[in-house]
Amino acid sequence: NGSGKSTLLRVACTAVRPTRGGGSIFGRDLVRDPQAVRSMVALLSTEPGVYGDLTAFENLRFAARMLDASTTTTTLQRALDRVGLGREGHERARNMSSGMQRRLSIARLLLREPRVLMLDEPYNSLDPQGAGLVNELIRETRDRGGSVLLVAHDLSRGEGLPDRTIEMHEGLLDGVQ
């Protein structure tokens, strides 16, 4: 806790500007070309990021509009079905459990096929089936040539998935500032 893992993800997806140093994603500079970076990445934050007064379906429709993604009612319903919320599409997000809200956040990821999928503690609030869904998304992203940056305290639920792991302590990655 407090080592900077979530901050690292926020910097990598250009939600936060680095205070020093820099980086790039697929050759695009995080500071000089943030729009290009944003077009390639998708973030699953620790917060569900859903609007409580909107239904699950309305949340997805709004997200699609914000992403400028051309989606149909069928596409949105398929995303809800895939994450196990097909029957809850007309339920207001505020009435959903934290696990259901997490699934709704995952459904939002299904509206795009990012080159880089960034997952911040993706298994939080999820049952084994939900954790399996996260693992499927990781495999699918990798199978289409994308990359996944996963931040977690405990990688046991995603065991066997990473090509490599990096430990972070007090803001340092493997001893590099």
N, C-alpha and C positions, 0 to 999 in steps of 0.2 A: 504494500500500500504506500502510495505517495512517492514512488520511484520515478514517475513521469511517463508511464506507459500510455495512458489516455491522452496526455499532452502530445506525445510523439505521434499518435494517430491524427489528432486534430491539426498538427502542423503538416503532416503528410497529405492530408486531404484539403489543405489550404484554408481551413476554418480559422486557424490562428497563424499569425506571422511569426517566424522564428526570431528570437531576440538576438541570436548570433548563429553563425554557420549557415548552412543551406542544404539543399538537396534537389534531386530531380526524380521524376517518375517517367520511365520510358523516354528519357532525353528531354523532358519538359521541366524547366526550372520552376520550383515551387513559388518563388517570389516574383520572378519576371513574367511568368506565363501561367498564372493561377487558373484562368478559364480553361486552358487546354488540359491542365491537370484534373480539374473538376469534371471535365467531360469523360475522363477515363476511369474515375474512381466512384465507388459507392461505399458509404459508411453505415455500419450498424452500430449505433452508439449504445452506451450503457442505459441511457434514458430511452423509453419507447418512442417518444416524439410523435405521439398521436394526439389528435384533438378530441377531447372527451365529449363534447357536444355533438360531434359527427358520428355517424354510424361507421362500421368497419368499411362498408362499401364506399361511403362518402369520403372517408380518409384516403382510400386508394385512388379514387377519382381525382381528388385534390392533388395528391402527390404526383399523379400522372400529368396533370396540367402544369404543375410547377417544374417538372422535368422536361416538359415539352414533348412528352412521349405520346404518340398516337396509339390510343388503346380503345378497345370496344368494351361494351358491357360484358361480353363473353370472356374477354381477356382478363378483366378484373375479377370476374367470378371464378375463373380457373385459378388465379393466384390465391384467392381465398380458399378454394377447395384444396389446393395443394398443401396449404399450411394447416388444414383441418378446421377452418373457420367458415366453411361453405354455408352452414345453417345459421351462423351468427352474423351474416352480412348486414342485417338491418338492426343489429343491436348497437346501442351507443357505446363508444369506447370506454366511457367512464364506468360503465356497468360490467366491464370485462375484468377478469383476474389479471394479475401481472403477467402470467404465462401466456394468456390469450393476447394481451397487448404486445408482448414480445413477438408472438407469431404474426401479428398484424404488421409489425415492423419488418419482419422477414418477408412477408408478402410484398411489401413496398420494394424490396430488393429485386423481386422477380419481374418488375416492370422494365428492368434494364438488363443488359449483359455487359457489366463493366470489365475493363481489362484488369483492374485491381479491386479486389474486394477487401475492405478493411473491417474487421470484426473486433469490437471491444467487449470482452467478456460475453461472448455470444451465447453461452450455455446458461446464463443466469435466468432463473425462473422457469426453465424448461424441464419438462418431463423427459423420459428416455426417447419417446417418439419425436419430440421437438428437437432434442439434441441430434438425433439421427437426421432430421431435416437440415440442420446446420451442416452436418458432415456431407450430405448430398450436395448442398450448394458449393461447398469447398471443392469437392471432386469435380463438379460440373464446370466450375470456373477454371480449374487447372486443365481439364480435358479440352477446353476450347482455347488453350494457350495463355490464359490469364494467370495472374498471381494473387495470392491471398496473404494478407498481413493480419495475423490473429494475435490478440493480446489476451492473456489469461493468467490467472494465478495457478490454475490446475489444468494441465493439458490431458489428463487421463480420459476425458470424454472424447477427445479428438486424437487419441493415441493412434499412431501409425500414419497420420496425415501429413505432418510437416516434413519438408525436405531438410530443413535445418531449424534450429532454435537458437535464440539469443536471449541471454539473461540481462536484466537491467537492474542496476542498483544505484540509488541516489542520483538518478539522471544520467548515468553512464551506461553505455552499451558495451559489454565486453571490455571494459576498461578504457574506452575511447570517449572523450568529452564531446 
